[in-house]
């Protein structure tokens, strides 16, 4: 496992000028935003009705005990999640809270069942386009390919202990008949963690240069993890927003699915995120006072780049973020309507705001045909680009 920092050392485990999304919702007026600046919300939320988002490791520990004791077998819980979760930190904090409640857990780390590093390198190498910094092909395998089946089978609940917790990316692949918890982390935060070197690619023990890691995230790790997430969604018992390791929020899985159903039949905004860049200007910085000022410019406001944006739900003054793909996996037919058969789980529209005021010139881009995209990159459709 990659050594992981204390969450108080924010500058050590995430490299960005952007603030962490707060656990509390801001006052909303008009079209969004704070009461002092109501034109634009950087944390747009979709309200949940009849449910309560919970906060903290102590409340989660109580819920895990209740879930584990509700089954017929030995008390056990499976905690699965996306790549880039600080698993060691989550385990440490939950262990303290569980023991304070009189429960001494046995922890099993599913990463012990990974394939050896050399086997994993051979598995992913055909999809990474050699040394090219950008070109690659979407992974065609599954998350289970990263594991040794015999090692997964050897991970079984300990019937003699208070509670057995199997945790890590792919933990549900062990096939336990136990409550399932899923930890999600926004993909912008995963990139900030990668830039700080605090996370690594699936199955790897050390960080690599950020651009190298991102290329593998995009072409290999995220496709495998997303397919796994899609399969798990109908049976997730609890969902955790893991972007603040010391201040988690969580929600029952049934309430998440109800919220996704309501969202799929309504209007909503995804959560934007912001980045400096070569052509970046000053307009966004001047118009959105909630954003940090210690950056040279803002080139992008990523408004709807759905592979990397999140959705924020709110209740009782708290907000919880999940990745946009949860919505598509839950009910892509309701979201896409007549286009559902053509695009499936992939949302076909993307847009962002590009700021060049007092900045530079935009880049030139060449988008290939759909057939070329499929043959050479494994993508299902190409992009047609329009500027307003």
Phi, psi and omega in degrees: 000146178288130175305138185235141185278168172291141182294342177289341181270063186304321182292344182271326187255354173219135183246100181187158171271350184284141180284152170295142174298132181287158176285332182269146175282147175272155175303135182248135174220151177058233182273007179127170179095175180286166181298335180277344184210084194270001187282332191210126180258126176276347174233071179291137185237153174249116186289137173267141178249139176071021179214166183228124171286134180257161186224138170101153179289331181292316178293324178295319179300316178299319181291323178297319178298315180297318179295315183295328182275357183274347182268180181269334183272193176301143180302120184206153177219143174251127176245104179259177178173180183278166175295149178092000175291142174276082187296318182298322179290319178298317179298315183300314183290319178292323180299317178300313183291321179295317180293327176295337178266007177085016180245121179259102186278153167257126184255131175241124183264116183294343179295344175294345181258006177302152166298155176300152182308320181296322178292322178292320177299318179293326180295317188267342186305319182297345185257001189254006172062036180056228184266004179298132185288344185236321190283138176194182181228140181298136180300134181255001179269200181230165181299327179301337179294341181279354187244157170271116184304321181294325179289324175297316181297333182283348179274103183229152178299146177269108184291348184265355185253170181296320185197130174255130179239117173263126188222157176123168179299122180089009183302326182294343179293344177290345173078025180291143171272074186217160176304145185244125175248141180233132179253121179249150176225130179302144185289335173294322177293326176298322178291323177295321178292321179297320179296330178275351181074022183267355176226168179225171176290166182307126176080355181265150183259349183224148177289153174240178177306141187306317181293325177294317179294318181298319179301317178288324173309307189293314187272336186237296189298309184294318175302318180293316181291324179293319178299319178294316178301317179301318180292328184278333190311315183297340184240014175292127179272325177220140174245133181245132169272109188259019183286338175248097187301333182261004185209067184282155168234152184211165187210142173301142182300323179298323179288325174300312181296323176296320177295320177295322177298313179298318180295321183293345179247019184220183173265151182199163171241143172277164178282123177280161168218164199228143183217141168290164179191177187302321182264004192307146181243194186247356186294313181299317181300322182283328187268341183240087188292344180288343183279150177300148181260348185275047175230152181292330182190177166235118179269324185233140156245103182284099186272321184208056173262084199298333175296345186230001179263163179240168176243135183247125174258152179225148169195152178041041175080005179243158177228144183228133183249137171230161180289151184302328185296338174304319181297316181292320179294329182284315182198072180293334179296318180293327181285317188264341179060235184295343181268002187299317182294327182285318188252344178059232183283354186263123177281124193273354183252132177226141173207153174214167175260125179253120185260115175241008180297120185059028180241214183248193181272145178291159178284156171268137182231144178239118181256123183285173176290163179300318180298318179296318179300318181292316185289322189257337184237349181076008178280154184270342177207163179259175179253134168252128192250134179227139178246140176240000000 
